[in-house]
Amino acid sequence: MQTKKTIAIIGATGNMGSALARSLSKGNYRLLLKGSQQDMLDALVQEIKANNDSADVEAATCPAEASWEADIIILAVPFAAEKEIAGRIKEVANQKIVISIANPFNESYDGLVTKPGTSAAGELQQLLPNSKIVKAFNTTFAADFLTPVIAGKQVDAFIAGNDDEAVATVSELVNAVGFNPVVAGDLSVSSTLESMQLLLIRLNIKYQYNWLAGWKILHH
């Protein structure tokens, strides 16, 4: 029998965090959720349990406590908040998988705030040098979690990381929530993935996809 992994989702009350929590609660995982708004967090936990009485999910009191208990830590927070959260979990995140979903967009969504050749995930790896940083879930919209098959095609979710075992574990998570995992390369590819989502957002605004759109690699 496969050992149940514990996943901490920091930022669980945001659009992406709550979408991840709802989707992962259907799998064989124990979820520890932390959000900035306690009332919304409690409501999310109650909603998940009401829809699935076998869901193993609970609210956490602080990021460090959730991360200490977790095997996998998902930072579902904006890029601007990653540095502060990293400082709070650094001591308890050693050798653990930490998933960066953040995209470092500027306020006008016409560029990235990171320097060329760098990425949000790369900066997080510098902040957490003893953790296994993996880039994932940043190329999908929150609405895609409810509809991971669009126009008859399963949405691809791209993954980047330096640790092969960590990348394989995150690929399992991607598959569990309904996306097709595509391993794009090592962590240096993260800058490309973050630019891809900037482009997808701009296309969404231009063509009014209603935030239900995703990337798909077509191949033989």
NUMARMAR-381389 format. One line per 8 residues: number of its first residue (from 1); their letters; for each residue x, z, y of C-alpha. Coordinates in nm, 2 decimals. Example, Ala and Ser with C-alpha at 12.3 -4.5 7.8 and 13.67 -1.06 7.14 Angstrom:
residues 2
1	AS	1.23,0.78,-0.45 | 1.37,0.71,-0.11
//
This chain:
residues 220
1	MQTKKTIA	0.00,0.00,0.00 | 0.14,-0.10,0.34 | 0.22,0.19,0.57 | 0.00,0.20,0.87 | 0.20,0.15,1.19 | 0.13,0.34,1.51 | 0.10,0.13,1.82 | 0.11,0.28,2.17
9	IIGATGNM	-0.06,0.06,2.44 | 0.05,0.17,2.79 | -0.19,0.02,3.04 | -0.48,0.01,2.80 | -0.75,0.01,3.07 | -0.63,-0.32,3.22 | -0.77,-0.66,3.12 | -0.49,-0.74,2.88
17	GSALARSL	-0.44,-0.38,2.75 | -0.81,-0.34,2.67 | -0.82,-0.68,2.50 | -0.52,-0.59,2.29 | -0.67,-0.25,2.20 | -1.01,-0.40,2.09 | -0.84,-0.67,1.88 | -0.57,-0.45,1.72
25	SKGNYRLL	-0.83,-0.18,1.64 | -0.97,-0.41,1.37 | -0.64,-0.41,1.19 | -0.46,-0.16,0.98 | -0.30,0.02,1.28 | -0.32,0.36,1.45 | -0.36,0.31,1.82 | -0.26,0.55,2.09
33	LKGSQQDM	-0.40,0.43,2.43 | -0.28,0.54,2.77 | -0.44,0.42,3.09 | -0.43,0.52,3.46 | -0.80,0.58,3.48 | -0.91,0.85,3.23 | -1.28,0.78,3.25 | -1.22,0.41,3.16
41	LDALVQEI	-0.98,0.51,2.89 | -1.23,0.75,2.73 | -1.50,0.49,2.75 | -1.28,0.23,2.58 | -1.20,0.47,2.29 | -1.57,0.54,2.25 | -1.66,0.17,2.26 | -1.40,0.08,2.00
49	KANNDSAD	-1.52,0.36,1.77 | -1.88,0.27,1.82 | -1.81,-0.09,1.71 | -1.59,0.01,1.43 | -1.63,0.36,1.28 | -1.31,0.31,1.07 | -1.09,0.24,1.38 | -0.80,0.48,1.41
57	VEAATCPA	-0.78,0.51,1.79 | -0.73,0.79,2.04 | -0.64,0.85,2.40 | -0.29,0.97,2.48 | -0.21,1.21,2.77 | 0.11,1.04,2.89 | 0.33,0.74,2.82 | 0.61,0.95,2.68
65	EASWEADI	0.39,1.13,2.43 | 0.23,0.81,2.31 | 0.57,0.63,2.28 | 0.72,0.93,2.09 | 0.46,0.90,1.82 | 0.46,0.52,1.81 | 0.65,0.27,1.59 | 0.56,-0.01,1.84
73	IILAVPFA	0.51,0.03,2.22 | 0.32,-0.24,2.41 | 0.37,-0.23,2.79 | 0.05,-0.38,2.91 | 0.13,-0.32,3.27 | 0.22,-0.54,3.57 | 0.59,-0.63,3.62 | 0.61,-0.40,3.92
81	AEKEIAGR	0.52,-0.10,3.70 | 0.76,-0.17,3.41 | 1.06,0.00,3.57 | 0.88,0.33,3.63 | 0.73,0.33,3.28 | 1.06,0.24,3.12 | 1.22,0.54,3.29 | 0.95,0.77,3.14
89	IKEVANQK	0.98,0.64,2.79 | 1.35,0.57,2.76 | 1.44,0.88,2.56 | 1.16,0.83,2.31 | 1.19,0.45,2.27 | 1.53,0.44,2.10 | 1.55,0.17,1.83 | 1.17,0.11,1.87
97	IVISIANP	1.00,-0.22,1.93 | 0.88,-0.25,2.29 | 0.67,-0.55,2.37 | 0.68,-0.69,2.72 | 0.36,-0.89,2.82 | 0.43,-0.88,3.19 | 0.47,-1.20,3.40 | 0.67,-1.15,3.73
105	FNESYDGL	0.44,-1.36,3.95 | 0.45,-1.34,4.33 | 0.13,-1.26,4.52 | 0.05,-1.63,4.59 | 0.10,-1.74,4.23 | 0.33,-2.02,4.33 | 0.65,-1.87,4.19 | 0.83,-1.59,4.01
113	VTKPGTSA	0.99,-1.28,4.18 | 1.27,-1.27,3.92 | 1.60,-1.46,3.99 | 1.65,-1.79,3.82 | 1.78,-1.74,3.46 | 1.64,-1.39,3.44 | 1.30,-1.26,3.32 | 1.08,-0.96,3.31
121	AGELQQLL	1.17,-0.91,2.95 | 1.54,-0.94,3.02 | 1.52,-0.68,3.29 | 1.33,-0.45,3.06 | 1.60,-0.49,2.80 | 1.85,-0.37,3.06 | 1.63,-0.07,3.14 | 1.59,0.01,2.77
129	PNSKIVKA	1.92,-0.09,2.62 | 1.86,0.09,2.29 | 1.51,-0.05,2.23 | 1.42,-0.38,2.06 | 1.25,-0.58,2.34 | 1.02,-0.86,2.23 | 0.83,-1.09,2.47 | 0.48,-1.16,2.34
137	FNTTFAAD	0.12,-1.20,2.45 | 0.22,-1.32,2.80 | 0.11,-1.68,2.75 | -0.25,-1.59,2.67 | -0.54,-1.49,2.89 | -0.74,-1.18,2.82 | -1.05,-1.39,2.74 | -0.86,-1.57,2.47
145	FLTPVIAG	-0.86,-1.25,2.25 | -1.24,-1.29,2.21 | -1.21,-1.66,2.15 | -0.87,-1.74,2.00 | -1.00,-2.07,1.87 | -1.06,-2.31,2.16 | -1.19,-2.66,2.11 | -1.13,-2.62,1.74
153	KQVDAFIA	-0.77,-2.53,1.78 | -0.62,-2.18,1.73 | -0.43,-2.07,2.04 | -0.06,-2.05,2.00 | 0.11,-1.72,2.12 | 0.48,-1.75,2.18 | 0.73,-1.48,2.09 | 1.09,-1.43,2.20
161	GNDDEAVA	1.34,-1.15,2.09 | 1.69,-1.08,1.98 | 1.61,-0.87,1.67 | 1.47,-1.09,1.39 | 1.30,-0.80,1.21 | 1.13,-0.69,1.54 | 1.02,-1.05,1.60 | 0.87,-1.07,1.25
169	TVSELVNA	0.68,-0.75,1.30 | 0.54,-0.87,1.64 | 0.45,-1.20,1.47 | 0.23,-1.00,1.24 | 0.05,-0.84,1.54 | 0.00,-1.18,1.70 | -0.16,-1.31,1.38 | -0.37,-1.00,1.34
177	VGFNPVVA	-0.54,-1.05,1.67 | -0.62,-1.41,1.59 | -0.35,-1.62,1.75 | -0.10,-1.85,1.59 | 0.25,-1.70,1.63 | 0.53,-1.93,1.75 | 0.88,-1.79,1.76 | 1.03,-1.96,2.06
185	GDLSVSST	1.38,-1.81,2.04 | 1.58,-1.52,2.15 | 1.50,-1.31,2.46 | 1.66,-1.56,2.70 | 1.36,-1.79,2.63 | 1.14,-1.53,2.81 | 1.20,-1.69,3.15 | 1.05,-2.01,3.02
193	LESMQLLL	0.75,-1.84,2.86 | 0.68,-1.65,3.19 | 0.70,-1.98,3.38 | 0.46,-2.14,3.12 | 0.20,-1.87,3.20 | 0.24,-1.93,3.58 | 0.17,-2.30,3.52 | -0.14,-2.22,3.30
201	IRLNIKYQ	-0.28,-1.99,3.57 | -0.23,-2.26,3.83 | -0.40,-2.52,3.61 | -0.68,-2.27,3.54 | -0.75,-2.23,3.91 | -0.72,-2.61,3.98 | -0.94,-2.72,3.69 | -1.17,-2.42,3.66
209	YNWLAGWK	-1.11,-2.33,3.29 | -1.28,-2.00,3.35 | -0.98,-1.81,3.21 | -1.05,-1.95,2.87 | -0.75,-2.17,2.80 | -0.43,-2.16,2.60 | -0.12,-2.35,2.48 | -0.11,-2.54,2.16
217	ILHH	0.18,-2.72,2.00 | 0.06,-3.03,1.82 | 0.28,-3.15,1.54 | 0.28,-3.29,1.18
//
